[in-house]
Amino acid sequence: SVSIDLKSEAGQDAFYALVEDADVLIEGFRPGVTERLGIDYDTVTEYCEDIVYCSLTGYGQDGPYVDKVGHDINYIGLAGLLDMTRKDENEAPRLPGYQIADMGGGLLAAFSICSALLSRELGNSGGEYLDVALTDAVVSFSQSIAPWALRGNDPRPGETPLSGEFPWYDVYEAKDGEYVSLGALEAKFFDAFCSAVGRPELADSHNTEDPAERAALREELEDIFAERTREEWVETLSDVDAAVDGVYTPQEAFEHPQLESRGYIERPEGDGSPRVGFPICGSDIPDEIYTEIPDHGEHTDTLLTEAGVSAEKLERLRENGVIR
């Protein structure tokens, strides 16, 4: 953590010293702020011409919303996702439990940065400027319904294959009031489910396009799932290729043996806070658990010294309130 006042000329000079040896710069200011601070892409490339510079904003660097403020709820609303989070049009849109735009935009930025670095190392490019918008990230998730929307056939909630149109791909209430997910899109999975619950005749209705037959099948499935508790269904179908599982709370999910086995749920000893770590398993992934985050400005002196700023200048910068 480095703390520098970029509104001062001395602070900008200290920043440029850090930039000279940098590979990546990522900023999350509103468009136009970096120009006013003197840390925009054109200026930064004067000190490091092959830097990968990423701007991460809500709406991007151009368009009529370029200066508009927003949060996750606004981005998913514009992108069409919020409209699709309900059972049907008679319900109000429901907020997702997790921030889709914030997390998706961060992942898209990281992916873009890694791609730009690889392109640079392969000699395909020098430095690169990346304009990543949180809204655009959510729009990119709409691939399954985009073709209809782009042709003018507006997809409606509850009426698309992955939003409740099919009774064989939906959520059902169990006997104990908990819920179970059924994801039998493929006929073989639905066949296995119907056989396991002793209702093989229902398999003939899979992929039917008859609305009345679908409605009748949904009622049958509602009655079937109401016969047992969530955990009874999970246990009963644990060895059946039926694409059935429980719907869990976040706490239940974090305690689930499947997630525990993957090793990224971190519960450090002592005063460290538990958290979700890096969720990728690989042959060269560090397995250490980070228990602390740095204090604000904790590494200012260390990193500026490494960048060539003298101890005397550091002292003057601190006396003048430029660094912490």
QUIWODA-V252934 format. One record per helix or strand of 2 or more residues. SS is the DSSP state (H for helix, E for strand). FROM is the first residue (numbers start at 1). LEN is the number of residues. If there is no record, write none. Layout:
SS;FROM;LEN + SS;FROM;LEN
This chain:
H;9;11 + E;24;4 + H;33;5 + H;41;4 + E;52;6 + H;72;7 + H;82;3 + H;100;22 + E;128;6 + H;134;7 + H;143;8 + E;169;5 + E;179;5 + H;187;10 + H;200;6 + H;211;15 + H;230;7 + E;244;4 + H;250;5 + H;257;6 + E;265;2 + E;275;2 + H;300;7 + H;311;9
